[in-house]
Amino acid sequence: FEGSSLTINDKIKDWNVSTITDMSGMFYYSTLNYDLGNWDVSNVTDMTAMFANTALSTENYDATLMGWSSLPSLQNGVVFDAGKSLYCLGENARQELIDDYGWTITDQGLNCFFGQLSVVEFVLVNADTEEDLFTITDGMRIDMRYLPTLNLDIRAETGTKTESVAFDLIGAQSIKRAESLPPYALFQDLPIGDYIGHEFAVGRYFLSGTPFSQDGLQGETGDALNITFEFFDSTLTVEGFTLMDASTDSPLFDLSDDLYFTLDDIPSLFLDIRANTSDDVESVRLELTGEQNTARTESLEPYALFQDLPIGDYKGNNFALGSYTVTATPYSGDNLTGEMGTPVSIDFRILDSNPILEVTGFTLIDPVTDTPLFDLTDDMVISLADIPSTFLAIRANTNDNVNSVRLELRGTQQTTYFDDIEPYTLPSDVPIGDYNGRNFSLGTFTITGIPHLGNDQDSS
């Protein structure tokens, strides 16, 4: 369970571990928080780093110590790392393990503030099920990938003299809250015990909880509990692509889906493309299709489509004008081994400095079958015998430089439609390629198509 943030069901408390001799690193850097007092650890000789960088709640750590110390016999000289756990009622049991069996126990010491005016600890709560997940300790990093939900809350555990708590959360998201009824929840609980919760953003946080002896943050003020923690997401992710100037090894701009740029926007066509990924990615498969085609496996950052040797010295390639699709697939291990993440693809175009924008013609479409009937020509006369019905659509055909078209119909019937996704159609096609059509009247018409370079009517 090393490094795990998974929530294990309560059956772990009754696992049969009587034959296990080595528990070293068993829950290292995990978020497990259970009473393990029923475990028969009489044959265990090594508990080194068992809970390193992990914390059991004081209640669960106490129960664990008392359960183990009551066993008929234990191994001598065991080194037990309880991580960031604190004890109170288990103080005598802990001392018995040290005195009677020569155990060396590492933890965060005595914590018997429950009868005082105090905030003892912060507990992360599943706001969907109202269940406790684990105690958040100072400096803890929480992998959101393994949490059962992102709808979370934080509860302050307090001493019995506490009547209200002032919360102050600062970081990727910030909030202040005063709570006067237990459970003292950072994001409130209405009705009592029904946690409203909140979706935390990835990032670092500072959390302070200050106890007061009366409702409404009145009366005596106790000592605040302050911790820092971090939410992170280890999901393998390609976060985007950056166009690189291979001559200077410097970034030009990020590539986005359906982006176009001209020769005026770049110093030259000697370019490379870098895939930007989350931290846990160890290799990437890059593929380019379109006017030119290539594929490459990269196991060292930066993940460059045309390689970088030495690291960061982009080899680059002379791109041709035209349309391209770049795809990156992340992996958790070198050379495309381990877990595969979700591939990410974007389309982009490289155009001449003064690209020719042209509507090359119009095609009459049967919207019932979504099939073309024939191309329209100037001064064409169409008989009802030439078409299955007057329920029709008109598609504008363009050259590759066009990214949107304004279609205008004038004559017996009139309408205008701006379409920024191929096929460029009047009246429209939703979903793509499913022509909506309209009922045309008998009469005379003029169809005009105005091509645009960008996705909006303000573009050239």
N, C-alpha and C positions, 0 to 999 in steps of 0.2 A: 504493500500500500504506500510505498515511498512516493512522496510528491503528490499524492492523490487528494482531490477535493471532493471526491464522491461521498454521498451520504449513505452509510451502510445501515441496514435495518437492525433492530434491537437484538436480533438473534446472536449477534457477535458477543454479547455479554455471556452467553452460555456455550461458546465454542469449547470443544475438547482439545486442549493444548498440552495435555499431561505428558506427551512424549517429546515435545519440542525442547531442544537444548539451546538454540541460538535465536534470539529475538533482536539482534543488533540491527539498527536502522529500520525496524519493522514499520514504523509510522513516521519516518523522517520527513519533515516538511509537509505533512498532511494536515487535514483539518478535522480528523477524527476526534470525537468528544463523547466517550461513553464510560460508564462504570465497569471496570474490568475486574472487580473484586472477586467474581466467581471463577476466574481463570485459575487453573491448577498449574502454577509456575514452579513446582517443586523440583523439576529437573533442568530448569533454565540456568545456564552458566554465564551467559553474555547478554546484557541489555544495553550495550554501548549504543549511543545515539538513537535509542528506541523511539523517543519522542522529541528528538532534536528539532528546534525551530517550530515546535507544536505546543499547544496548551490544552490540557484538560481543564474543565471548570473546577473550581475549588471543591464543589460537592462531589464530582466524579473522582477527582484525585484522592480526596479523603476516603471514599468508599473503596477505591482500589488498594490504597495502602493498608486499610484495616482488614480487607479480605485476604490479602497476601500474608500479612503478619499472623493471621489466625491459622494458617496451614500447619499441619503436624511437623513438617520439616522443609527446609529450603537449602539450596546450595550456598556454600560459603564464598565470600569474596566477590560477589556479583557487582559489576559496575552498572548502575541503572541511571540512565539519562531521562529525566522527566520533562525536559525542555523548559518551557515557560510556565509550567503549572505551579500553582500556589496551594498550600495546604493550611488547614485550620484544625478541624476535629480529628484529623489523621495524624496529628503531631506525635502522639505517643506511639502509634503503630509504626511511624517512620523511624522513630528512635530505636524501637525494638529491632527493626531490620538491621540497623547500623550496629547496635550493641551486641545482639545475639548471633548475627550471622556475618558480621564484618562487611556489610554492603557499603558501597560508595554511591551516594545518591546526589544527583545534581538537579536542582529545580530553582524556582524563584523565591523560595522562602515562605515564611509564615504570613497568613492573610486571614485575620480574625476580626474584620471590621464590620461584620454583619449587624452587630448591636450598636454601631456608631452612626453618626451623621456622615455618610460616605456614599460615593459611587464605587462599587467594588469591581465591576467588570462590564463590558459591552458584549451582547450576544446578538449574532446575526440570525434573523428569523425569516423563514419562508412565509411570506404574507399570503400566499394562496392557501396553505394548509394550516397556518398558525403554529407550525412546528419549529423548534429551535434547531439551527444547523450546527453552530459551533461558536465558541468564544473568540472574539477578535482581539488579538494581542498586539502590542506595540510593534510596528515594523512588519506586520504580516502582509504577505502578497496573496491575493485570492484570485484563482483562475476561474473566470466566469464561464468558461467552456464546460466545466464540470458541475456547476451549480444546478439543482433541479428546476430552478426558475430564476428569472431576472427580476421578478416582483418581490422585493426584499424590504425588510425593516431592521432597525437596530434598537434593541431594548437595553436600558440601563438597569443592572442589578444593584440594589442599594441596601444600606444598613437600615435597621428597623426604625431609627429616629428620623429617617428622611420622609418628608411629606410632599415635596415637589422637586423637580429637576429642570435645570436650564441646559438645553442642548445647543451646541454651536458646531456646525459642520462647515468646513472650508476646504475648497479644492476644485476638482473638475466640475462639481456642482456644490452649491452652498445653501444652507438653510439655518435659521434659528427657530427654536421652539421651546415653549414652557409647558411642562406636563405636571399636573397636580393629582392625577389618579394613576395608581399602578394598574397594569404594567406601564412603565414609563417608556413610551415608544417615540422614536425620533420623528416618524411620519404619522403619528397619531393612530389610535385604535378606537373605532366607533362601529357598533357598541363596544363596551369594554372587552378587551381581549381579541377583537376582530381587527387585525392589523390592516391598515389601508395600504401601506407599502409604497414602493417607488422603484423605478428602474434606474439603477446607478449607471453613470457613464464611466467608461474606462479612464483611469487616471489615479492620481495620488490624492489622499485626503488627510485632513487633521480633524479629529473629533474631540470635543471637550464636553464633559458632563459635570455640572456643579449642583450639589445637593443643598436643599434648604429645609429648615425645621418646620416651616408652615406652608400652607397652600399658597399658590400664586407667587412663588419665589420670595416669600416673606420670612421673617424670623432670622434665626442664626444661619450663617453660611458655612458649609463644610468645605473640605478640600476637594478641588476639582480633580477628576480623572482625565488625563489627556493621553491620546494615542495617535499615532500615524499609521495608515495602512494604504494599500493600493489594490484596486481592481484591474486585472489585466485579462486579455483574451488570447489564448494560445492557438486558436483556430488558424489553420494554415490559409493565408489570404494573399492574393495578389492585389495590392492596393491601387495600382495604376501603372502607367507607362510614361516615361520621360524621353523626349527627343534630344539626342546629344549631338553636339558639334564634334565630329571625330577629329578635326584638325587641332582643336584647342582643348579637347576633353572636358568641355563645359556644357552644362545643361542649357537648352534653348527654351523649352516650355513643355508642359505636360500635354500628352495626347488624350483626347476624350473621344467618345464614340461619335461618329459622323463628322468629325472635325475636318475642315479643309484649310489649307494654307498655300500661299503662292511663293514663288521664288523671291518676292520682295520681303517675305517674312523670315527668310533663312539666309545665312552667309553663303552657302553653297549646297550642293546635293550630296556632299560627302558627309554622311550621317550615320548614326547608330541609334538603337532604341534600348533603353534600360527598363527592366521590370522592377517595380518597387514592391516589396513584400513585407509581411509581418515578421517578427523576430524569430519565430520558430521554424521558418523555412530554411532548408539546407541545400536545396537544389531546385532548378526550374527548367522546364522544357519550353523553349521559345520557338514559335513557328510564324513565318511570314508567307502570305499568299497574295496574289494579285499580279501586278505588272512584273514583279520579280518574286521568286519563291526561294525560301531557305528554311532550315531548321537547325536548332542547336541546343545542346544540353549544357547548362552552366551549374557548377557546384561551388563557386566562390563568388561572393559579392564583390563588385556590382554585377548583377545578372544581365549581361550584354548580349544582344542578338548576334552581333558579329565579333564577339570575343574582345577581351581586353588583356593584353600582355605587354609589359608587366601589368599587375593589377591596377586598374584605373586608367590605363592607356588604351583608349578605344581604337580598335583596328578599323572599324567603319566600313562603309560601302557606298559607291556612287549610285544613288537611287534614280530610277527613271520616273518621269511624270506619270501620274495615273492613280488608280485606286488600289488600296491595300487593306488586308485584314491581318492584325497581329494577335496572336494567342499565347498566353503563358499559363502553364500548369505547375503548381507548387508541390513539393515533396518534403517530407520531414527528414529524410536521410540523403546522403551524398549520392550522386549519379542515379537520381530518380528512384531511390529505394525508400522503404518505410511507407508511411501513410501518404496518400495522394489527396491534395486539396482540390477545390473547385476551379476548373479552368476559367479564365477570363479573356474575352475577346473584344476588340474594338475595331471599327472601320475608320479609315481616314483617307484623304486624298491630297496629292501634291499637284498643284496646278501651275501653269505658266503665269508670268507676271501680269499679262492682260488676257485672261482666259476668254475664249469664245463661248458665249452662252447662246444656245440655239434650241428652239423647238423645231424638230425636223418633220413633224407631221401630226395627224390626228387619226385615231382608230375608233370606229363605232363598235361598241361592246353590247353583247346580250347579257344583261344583269341576271337573268334567270339561270343561265348556265355558266356565267362568268367567262364566256369565250368571245374572242374577237370575231366580228362579222366581216369587215373589210375596212381599208383605209379610206378616209374622206379626202377628196380633192376639191380644189376651188371650182365653184359653179356646178358641183355635182347635183344631179336630180335623182332622188331615191323614191322608188315606187313601193307601195305597201307589199307588193309581191316579192320585193327584195329582202324583206326583214320578217322575222317571226312575229313581231308585234311592235307597237310604238313605245313600249317600255324599254328604254335604252340608257346607255351611258356613253360618255366620250372620254377617251384617254389621250393625253398629250404625250408624244414621244420626243425625247430630248437627247442631246449629246451628254457625255459623261461629266462635263463641268457643271451641269445644272443641279441645284440642290432643292429647288422649290419652283412652283409655277402658279401664277395667277391666271385662272380660267374665267373668261367672260363670254356669256351667251347673250346675243342680242337678236331681235326680230320678233316673230310671233309670240315667243316667250322669252323672258329675260331673267338671268340669274348670274351671280358671281361666286366663285369659290377659290380659296387659296389653299393649295395642297403642298405640304413640305415632306411628304413621304411617298416614294414610288410605290405603285404606279400613280402618276399625277392624273387625277380623274375628276370629272364633273358628272354627278354631284359629289360623290365621295366613295370610298371603299373602306368599310369597317366590318370585320377585321381586314387587314391588308389583303387585297386581291379579291375580296368579296364585294362586288360592285353593288351599290345601293340602287342606282338607276332612278329614272323619273319617266312619267308619261308625257311624251312629246305630242304636240298638236300638229295637224297638217299646216304647212306654211313655209316661210322662208326664214333662214337663220344665218347668222354670222358667228363663228366661234373664233375666239382670240386666245392665244396662250402667251403669257409674258414670263420668260425664264428669269430666275434669280440665282445668284451665286450662293447666298446663304439660306438659312431656314426661316427668314422673316421677310416681310414685304419691304422693309427699309434697306435691305441689302441690295447690292448693285445688280 
